[in-house]
Structure formats: structure tokens, C-alpha cells
Amino acid sequence: MEVTNNLNNSLSGKTVVITGASSGVGRAAAELFALEGCNVVLAARGKKGVDEIVAICRGFDALAIGIYADVSKAEDVSRIAEEALQIFGRIDIWVNNAGVMASGKFEEIPMDIHEQVIKTNLFGYMHGAYEAIRIFKQQDQGILINNVSIGGYVPAPFSAVYSATKYGIRGMMECLQGEISNRSDIHVCNLYPQLQNSTGNLHSAKYSGFAMEISPIASDPFTTASKMVDLAKHPKKHQYPDLKAALITNLYLLFPKLIINAASAVVRYKMKNNEDKESNPGNVLKHSKDPHRVYGNIPQTSSTSNNKLGLAVLAGFGIGLGLFLLNKTED
């Protein structure tokens, strides 16, 4: 997706905190909010990635600061909030985005990796919400946007603990939506993207011979980031960034056992036939290494073509599933 300046300046001058801003969807969101004229507070663990995206946003004439922080640590997230308030005086939008993933057989992933996935994903979003909600109540205004992923509804095969964190985030944030339901100017918004053509796949931890290429149905991270901007302008409790995310989620909700068993079988086969069995802790315990960019695979075709391909794959899957179920009924 080509980055263009949105003529709607309703977010101009707003202060936005984005965690996990050094790559992937977080980096795309930083660019889009900067182009909207926002003050952006960009947080991630690695100095290089943070410094790069701060420079890009300043190139868009945005006021941008970078903070090196680990969201799994409450004191780091508190420091993000304190520095943002010291410099800009308020926080209008907080984007919980930082996350890590470990894939492989549950019992073959080291326990310290499992625990850190929980600390970064679930605790990280809790820490962000804790700071944001407190500040928003003092201001009587603010928007918390959570990049939950469809993992909040659909378990990721051979990523049990990652799936647990996403289910947990959705439950926590739905409860918070109830808590602030008497405050009309405070919003908690949950976004549910599907697989992304981002660096997340490159940086994730992989065990048991798990090595998955970025899926042909993966979505453009800029499309997901643009929905974050839309939520900042028009808050909603729940939002899918594209049709593919909605289709996958609803197919799973209709046929949960069939889909998770089939997806697990595919991953099991790929792991079995992967010659490279080397374990890789990825960015779970340490900050992400290069590449620090938005895309995992640099797009060679237009996003429209990619979307058509992805929808065609999903349509084919849906038709095949329908025929399978019809045959089972006739049997």
C-alpha cells in the first residue's frame, strides 16, 4: 500500500503512543499517524529500530520521540507514559501493538520462552492499558487501540501460549470496555487483523522444525495500520481491518474443530519435512534484529492484486469446505 497524506487533519496535534513501533504494523502505524500531523511517541526495545522510525516520522514534519522500553516490564511502560506527558502534556491515543510469538510443539519450546511470550503479550497490553486508562480518566478523554489479532478468536496452530495471550487480551479489554462504558469520551478499541506480510514472521521464535513462509493470503500491514488511524478518528469496540480477517474468523467460529485440526495437520506435515531443525528463539528474549522494516516480503505487485489473490484462496477454501460438509451430510 502506498503511503499518502490523508487530507483529513482531525488528528493533527494529537499525541499518540505506539508500542512495538520499530517494525511491522507498529512501524506502519507510526508513519501513518505522523502523516496525520500527530505527535508520535514510538517505543520498542531496540535502539536501532526506534531511531530509524523516529527519523522517518520527523521527515514527515511530525514531532516524534523514541523510547527504548520493554513492555513486559511495568516500570518501562510507566516511563513511556511519564516521558510522553512531560514532553507533550497529554496522551490522546495509546496503541498497544508490541508482541512476540513462539511456534513449535508445546513441550519442545523452552519454558522461559513460553513465559516471556505471556509477559510481553498479555502483561504488555495490561501495562499499557493500566497507564492509558488512568491518564484518560484524568483527562476525561482518550482512545486505547489494541492490536489483538484474530488470534483472540482463532487459535494459531502449534502456538498454544501465543494463542492463550490473545484470548486473554480480548477478555481483558472487553471487561475494560464495560468499566469505561459510563464515560462517553473514553474508548477501548480492539482490532483483529489476520496474518500480516510483516517482519513478525521473520522475528518470531521457531522450534520443532517450525519454518513457515509468509502466507499468500497475508494482509498488507499498512492496511491494518490505516484501520488504527480510522479507529482514532471513529472509535469502535471491535474492528476487522479487512475482509480476509473477518472471513477466517467467521469460518473458524462455524467449524472450529475441523479448521484447527486441518491447520494443525498442515503445520505438522511442514515441520516433519523441514530439513532445518535448528531452534531459533527469535526476538522473544531480545530485541528484534534486522530487518527493521514494515514488510516481511517486499511487495512485487500492487496491494489490490495481493488482496484478490488472498480472497481467491479463501473463497476456494470456503467452497471446498462447503462441498466437504455437503458430502458428509449426504453420506
C-alpha positions, 0 to 999 in steps of 0.5 A, a space after each residue: 500500500 502506498 503511503 499518502 497524506 490523508 487530507 483529513 487533519 482531525 488528528 493533527 496535534 494529537 499525541 499518540 503512543 505506539 508500542 512495538 513501533 520499530 517494525 511491522 504494523 507498529 512501524 506502519 502505524 507510526 508513519 501513518 499517524 505522523 502523516 496525520 500531523 500527530 505527535 508520535 511517541 514510538 517505543 520498542 526495545 531496540 535502539 536501532 529500530 526506534 531511531 530509524 522510525 523516529 527519523 522517518 516520522 520527523 521527515 514527515 514534519 511530525 514531532 516524534 520521540 523514541 523510547 527504548 522500553 520493554 513492555 513486559 516490564 511495568 516500570 518501562 511502560 510507566 516511563 513511556 507514559 511519564 516521558 510522553 506527558 512531560 514532553 507533550 502534556 497529554 496522551 490522546 491515543 495509546 496503541 498497544 501493538 508490541 508482541 512476540 510469538 513462539 511456534 513449535 510443539 508445546 513441550 519442545 519450546 523452552 519454558 522461559 520462552 513460553 513465559 516471556 511470550 505471556 509477559 510481553 503479550 498479555 502483561 504488555 497490553 495490561 501495562 499499557 492499558 493500566 497507564 492509558 486508562 488512568 491518564 484518560 480518566 484524568 483527562 476525561 478523554 482518550 482512545 486505547 487501540 489494541 492490536 489483538 489479532 484474530 488470534 483472540 478468536 482463532 487459535 494459531 496452530 502449534 502456538 498454544 501460549 501465543 494463542 492463550 495471550 490473545 484470548 486473554 487480551 480480548 477478555 481483558 479489554 472487553 471487561 475494560 470496555 464495560 468499566 469505561 462504558 459510563 464515560 462517553 469520551 473514553 474508548 477501548 478499541 480492539 482490532 483483529 487483523 489476520 496474518 500480516 506480510 510483516 517482519 513478525 514472521 521473520 522475528 518470531 521464535 521457531 522450534 520443532 522444525 517450525 519454518 513457515 513462509 509468509 502466507 499468500 493470503 497475508 494482509 498488507 500491514 499498512 492496511 491494518 495500520 490505516 484501520 488504527 488511524 480510522 479507529 482514532 478518528 471513529 472509535 469502535 469496540 471491535 474492528 476487522 481491518 479487512 475482509 480476509 480477517 473477518 472471513 477466517 474468523 467467521 469460518 473458524 467460529 462455524 467449524 472450529 474443530 475441523 479448521 484447527 485440526 486441518 491447520 494443525 495437520 498442515 503445520 505438522 506435515 511442514 515441520 516433519 519435512 523441514 530439513 532445518 531443525 535448528 531452534 531459533 528463539 527469535 526476538 522473544 528474549 531480545 530485541 528484534 534484529 534486522 530487518 527493521 522494516 514494515 514488510 516481511 516480503 517486499 511487495 512485487 505487485 500492487 496491494 489490490 492484486 495481493 488482496 484478490 489473490 488472498 480472497 481467491 484462496 479463501 473463497 476456494 477454501 470456503 467452497 471446498 469446505 462447503 462441498 466437504 460438509 455437503 458430502 458428509 451430510 449426504 453420506 
